[in-house]
Amino acid sequence: MDHFDVKDKVVLITGSSRGIGHILASGFASAGSRVILNGTNQETLDTAGHKLKKVGANVYGYLFDVTDYVLVEKMIPQIENEVGAI
């Protein structure tokens, strides 16, 4: 099962400020991943980050729309520079 080890891996989960994305983020965080939360609403993104940080998760929040190719091209290098390779 070593190939499922995600401890210390950097994981970007789009739409992770609520719903299924947030549940996935929580699972990766509990498995020891550094989780990058992504969403398009700052308030829900902040709330999601605070919930996970309260239980000791290593999370980072980035506000951008993944359907905007130009923005994604800008944000991915920034995220990898600040958090680590995804």
ZAMARGU-4260 file (C-alpha; in steps of 0.2 Angstrom, whole numbers, plus 5000, padded with zeros to 4 digits):
<rodrens>
0) 5000/5000/5000 | 5015/5012/4999 | 5009/5019/4983 | 4995/5026/4992 | 5006/5036/5004
5) 5002/5054/5003 | 5011/5060/5018 | 5020/5076/5015 | 5014/5077/4997 | 5007/5093/4991
10) 4989/5091/4985 | 4979/5104/4976 | 4960/5101/4977 | 4949/5112/4966 | 4932/5117/4973
15) 4938/5112/4990 | 4930/5126/5000 | 4914/5116/5002 | 4905/5100/4998 | 4914/5085/4990
20) 4930/5095/4987 | 4931/5100/5006 | 4928/5081/5011 | 4943/5076/5000 | 4954/5090/5007
25) 4950/5084/5024 | 4954/5066/5020 | 4971/5071/5012 | 4975/5082/5027 | 4971/5068/5039
30) 4983/5057/5029 | 4997/5070/5031 | 4997/5079/5015 | 5000/5098/5013 | 4983/5103/5006
35) 4980/5118/4994 | 4962/5123/4995 | 4955/5132/4980 | 4939/5141/4977 | 4931/5157/4970
40) 4924/5164/4986 | 4936/5171/4999 | 4924/5169/5013 | 4920/5151/5010 | 4939/5147/5007
45) 4944/5156/5023 | 4930/5146/5033 | 4936/5129/5025 | 4954/5133/5029 | 4950/5138/5047
50) 4940/5122/5050 | 4955/5111/5044 | 4968/5121/5053 | 4958/5119/5069 | 4961/5100/5068
55) 4980/5102/5064 | 4979/5101/5046 | 4993/5109/5035 | 4982/5119/5023 | 4985/5134/5011
60) 4971/5143/5003 | 4972/5151/4985 | 4958/5160/4977 | 4956/5158/4959 | 4945/5151/4945
65) 4952/5135/4937 | 4942/5138/4922 | 4953/5154/4918 | 4968/5146/4909 | 4978/5162/4910
70) 4975/5163/4929 | 4980/5145/4931 | 4996/5148/4922 | 5000/5162/4934 | 4994/5153/4950
75) 5002/5136/4948 | 5020/5142/4948 | 5016/5154/4963 | 5009/5139/4973 | 5023/5128/4969
80) 5036/5142/4974 | 5027/5145/4990 | 5021/5127/4995 | 5030/5115/4985 | 5028/5105/4969
85) 5011/5098/4967
</rodrens>
